[in-house]
Amino acid sequence: MPTEHSYIAFEDNRRIAAGALDEVARAVKATSDARPQARILAFDAQTSEVLEIDCRGSVAEVLGRITAAPATS
């Protein structure tokens, strides 16, 4: 049975989101909009790989860039 990939994001030492990529990206975008100087890090929860989430533009644009990004293995 396949497991859903999960992600996690932090603002400094506070977890702001965990779960599916779109949910984490929405939380990262909301935090970035609310506090532009926030230090936010997002990770793949399985591999600990750092995620680059480009928060420019609307939520739809942020999500569009994520789904358009090539998957890495």
N, C-alpha and C positions, 0 to 999 in steps of 0.2 A: 504494500500500500504506500503510495507516494506521500511524502510530508510536504506541507506548504513551507516555502522558504520564509524566514522571518528576519527582521531588521530591528535595530534599536538606535535611538538618538538621545544625546545628552546635551544640555546647556550647562556648561561648567561641570559640576558634579551631580546635577539633577537630571534624572531620566525624564524626557519629555514625551517619548513615544516608544512603543514596541509593537511589532506585528508585521502586517503585510507592507510591502514597499510603498504603495500609494497612501496608506494611513500615516506612515512615518514621514513621507515627503510632505503631506499636508501639515503635519505638526511642525516640521522644520520650517516650512514657509510661513506659517502663522507666527511662530516665535521670531523668525527673522524680521517679519513685518512689524511686530510689536516692539521689538528691541533690536534695531539695526546693528548695534555694536556687540550683540550677543556672540559668545564663542560656542558654536554648535558643532558637534561631531556626530556622524552617523556611521554605523557599522553593519556589516552582514553578521547576523547573530551566530551563524554556524562557523564561518571562517575568520571572523574578526577583521575582514578586509574593510578598509575605510571607503565610504561612499562619497562621491562628489555629487551634491544636489545643488544645481544652479537655481537660485531662488528669484532670479529676475523675472518680471512679468506677472501674469495672473497665475492662479492655482492651475488652471487648465494648461497653460504654457509649461509650467514646471512639470506637471504629470506627463505632458506630451514629450518632453525631452527625455524623461526617464524611460518611457516605453519605447522610445526610438533608439535609445542607447544600446549598443551591442552587448550581449551577455558575455561574461567572461567565465572560464572554467578553471 
